[in-house]
């Protein structure tokens, strides 16, 4: 591909907002594992590899449905953005160019690329397009085909488990990812749970889909399962081989912890629950049990508060049809099993119990982590100079867009900005600090915040967090917290502990809070008796 095309595409993506970094990292885990900036990866590699910049543009679809492009050297995405939309060509099967222009004559009269308009304005305005007309979720469901992965037999799995047995009691953990290569705090917590089980002389079996996706799969779809036993990976198996092996080893199932069902079919989990007399613990780490939009963002834009499926607020969302089918399967799942619902915060428990139409045996509040407060640390005068940190993945749901606007708008001498993460985000007026996420280095974030002497941490989630480990890491490092009213567990903590941070209404309020000196005043008040310090304790 010509360098000029790469440059044109980069400029176009920067201006249009079509590139979705969160989608790109989710769809292509190899990019996430590399730590490379997703937009940079797409420009340098993804374009020529036929990858998609967002869920709205499907490169394969565009080429297959436009035969005249198949023998040309034109870049499919660049073609659509410059002339394809004018010719009525669709970027994918979930967005219809002609229909959008017909339904929105003001956009047609203005001569604006309809896809750009929809992403930047139409989506948040609730404008109609094919994607809102109850079209199924467009991302393909990964399925296992014979020969695609080398599967361990039941006999081999039994031999490997027997060699690692600690006792005749076993805890089974179910999630959507490998805890040995964590990409979320939940997977770090699973590693902690495994160590606790082993300390109590219990075996710990962690099972997860080897092919990741963000859907609840239909029953009957075969999925290869990764199996970790007492912290060791012992292979990839099918559900039948796993069940046969568990029935053959000399151990009893003392607990089944369902940490996440994303990427599973519920019939497979049903089979595992049969081994524990259909009893288990169902964790609420996010709101996937309500909707495939696990953070409850309507059309990926704003928090929806999980409205009734029949409501207009739900039917205008692209997840509507899929949510109805998914919720029906969860109802059946909860009816057939005696499940205790466990949430990591009171906020999440109250929200889940008020919205979930499911039968549960009981509910329990169980925080992932806590703080053991220590003596405050003496600090020197800052001379009105402050350091603000963003300490999470660079994704919109976590407030990344607001962060980029903040560091751009408030480029002043007395403020320094830092991004702490294992994943690189779009460049901006900040310094990036590579910070690993790993079960072997559970306090890396706290150490980085302390070493960099961060004064305040920006936790601007636009969805209600069920439990924010980053909140606890920031508090442990003695940082003042800046958040908004949509951040769930974060704002709930600050409502109960107002001395530790500020809950702001919107970005205008945020910018004013910093410019008018209120942030400086609150930090000074927060540290009146020294910089607070705490040990983070995984519960």
Secondary structure, DSSP 8 states (H G I E B T S, - for coil): --HHHHHHHHHHHHHH----HHHHHHH-HHHHHHT--HHHHIIIIIHHHT--SBTTB-HHHHHHT-GGGTTS---HHHHIIIIIGGGT--SBTTB-HHHHHHH-HHHHHHT--HHHHIIIIIHHHT---GGGSS----S------TTSS----HHHHHHHHHHH--SSEEEEEEESS-GGG-SSHHHHHHHHHHHHHHHTT-EEEEEEESS--SS---TT----EEEEETTEEEEEE-HHHHHHHHHHSS-EEEEEEE---TT--HHHHHHHHGGGTTEEEEEESSSTTT-SSTT-EETTTEE-----TTSHHHHTSTTHHHHHHHHHHHHHHHHHSEEEEEESSHHHHHHHHHH-----SEEEE--SEEEEE---B-----TT-EEEEE-S-S-GGGTHHHHHHHHHHT--TTEEEEEEESS-----SSEEEE----GGGTTHHHHHHHHTT--EEE---SS-BS--HHHHHHHHTT-EEEEETT-BHHHHHHHH-GGGEEEESSHHHHHHHHHTTHHHHHHHHHTTTSB--EEEEE-
